[in-house]
Amino acid sequence: MTMPRQCDLTVEQRREAVLALLRREEPAAQLARRFGISEPTLYRWRDEFLAAGEAALANGSKGAGSHERELRELRAQLQERDQVIGELTVANRILKKVSGQ
């Protein structure tokens, strides 16, 4: 049994092939030959492309504000952790001094 050949097309070329298929510019068999891939690969790329687009639309309702809010939350968590680390560092230094006496 042979291993499947790794495709050496760029992302742009794959996108071009999928969009050409969706626009029905050429039959799938002809597109597959032109890009040097199998028809099942072309259809798999189409399905993955459409699934990713659907996921992006589903998440699109969150919008850019969602990313900014998440960034603010992460920064707040980081600041809180920095504070805890600072407090623990001070406590550790005090304990070292006390135990060293």
Beta strands, then each sheet from edge to edge (+ up, - down):
end
